[in-house]
Amino acid sequence: VCCKTTYNENLIIFYFIDLILHIIDVSDHFLHDKIAVVQSILYGMRLEKKNQLFVFNKVDLAPSVDVEQLKTRYNTFNPHFVSAKSGLGCNQLVSTIEKLL
């Protein structure tokens, strides 16, 4: 069963959230552009001040990614690096989420 809601109903739901998890494919060569688009959308919805966690997924597929550079660049978003496939980093992510909620 699919739940159909209107755009305005979805906006109302967003205002009551406590945490935004921004899931990012770390193996995507355009990840910085895509992050900027999402942040722009959140700004347009006036949600940029909500707590956000950047979750960089697929670290197992991108061993050459400079994790330290990403941590520095996105430090205000408490970046986490995980592999949903293998479970790497997921326990730490869950622990952080529990602390923030």
C-alpha positions as CSV (number, residue, x, y, z in Angstrom):
1,V,0.0,0.0,0.0
2,C,1.4,3.3,-1.0
3,C,0.8,6.5,1.0
4,K,0.1,9.5,-1.2
5,T,0.8,12.9,0.4
6,T,0.9,16.4,-1.0
7,Y,4.0,18.5,-1.2
8,N,2.8,20.8,1.6
9,E,2.1,17.8,3.9
10,N,5.7,16.6,3.3
11,L,7.0,20.1,4.1
12,I,5.2,20.0,7.4
13,I,6.7,16.7,8.3
14,F,10.2,18.0,7.6
15,Y,9.8,20.8,10.2
16,F,9.3,18.2,12.9
17,I,12.4,16.1,12.2
18,D,15.2,16.1,14.7
19,L,18.0,14.9,12.4
20,I,18.8,14.8,8.7
21,L,20.9,11.9,7.5
22,H,22.5,12.9,4.2
23,I,23.6,9.7,2.5
24,I,26.4,10.3,0.0
25,D,27.9,7.8,-2.4
26,V,31.6,8.4,-1.7
27,S,32.5,6.7,-5.0
28,D,30.6,9.2,-7.1
29,H,32.9,11.6,-8.9
30,F,30.3,14.4,-8.6
31,L,29.6,14.0,-4.9
32,H,30.6,17.6,-4.1
33,D,28.1,19.0,-6.7
34,K,25.4,16.7,-5.4
35,I,26.0,17.7,-1.8
36,A,25.7,21.4,-2.9
37,V,22.4,20.7,-4.6
38,V,21.0,19.0,-1.5
39,Q,22.2,21.8,0.8
40,S,20.6,24.3,-1.6
41,I,17.3,22.5,-1.4
42,L,17.5,22.3,2.4
43,Y,18.2,26.0,2.5
44,G,15.2,26.7,0.2
45,M,13.1,24.7,2.6
46,R,14.6,26.6,5.6
47,L,15.9,23.3,7.0
48,E,19.6,24.2,6.8
49,K,19.8,24.7,10.6
50,K,18.5,21.2,11.4
51,N,21.1,18.8,12.8
52,Q,22.6,16.9,9.8
53,L,25.0,14.0,9.6
54,F,26.8,13.3,6.4
55,V,27.0,9.6,5.8
56,F,29.5,8.7,3.1
57,N,28.6,5.2,2.0
58,K,30.4,2.7,-0.3
59,V,33.8,3.3,1.3
60,D,34.6,-0.3,0.3
61,L,34.2,0.8,-3.4
62,A,36.4,3.9,-3.1
63,P,39.7,3.0,-1.4
64,S,41.5,5.9,-2.9
65,V,39.2,8.5,-1.5
66,D,40.9,11.0,0.8
67,V,38.8,10.5,4.0
68,E,40.7,13.1,5.9
69,Q,40.1,15.7,3.3
70,L,36.4,14.9,3.3
71,K,36.3,15.0,7.2
72,T,38.0,18.5,7.1
73,R,35.8,19.9,4.3
74,Y,32.5,18.7,5.9
75,N,33.5,18.7,9.6
76,T,30.4,20.8,10.5
77,F,28.2,17.9,9.4
78,N,29.9,15.3,11.6
79,P,30.8,13.0,8.6
80,H,30.8,9.2,9.0
81,F,32.2,6.7,6.5
82,V,30.4,3.5,6.1
83,S,29.8,0.5,3.9
84,A,26.2,-0.6,4.1
85,K,27.2,-3.7,2.3
86,S,29.8,-4.9,4.8
87,G,28.6,-3.0,7.9
88,L,31.9,-1.1,8.2
89,G,31.4,2.0,10.3
90,C,27.7,1.3,10.9
91,N,28.0,0.7,14.6
92,Q,29.7,4.1,15.1
93,L,27.0,5.8,13.0
94,V,24.2,4.3,15.1
95,S,26.0,5.3,18.3
96,T,26.3,8.9,17.0
97,I,22.6,9.0,16.0
98,E,21.6,7.7,19.5
99,K,23.6,10.5,21.1
100,L,22.0,13.2,19.0
101,L,18.5,12.1,19.5
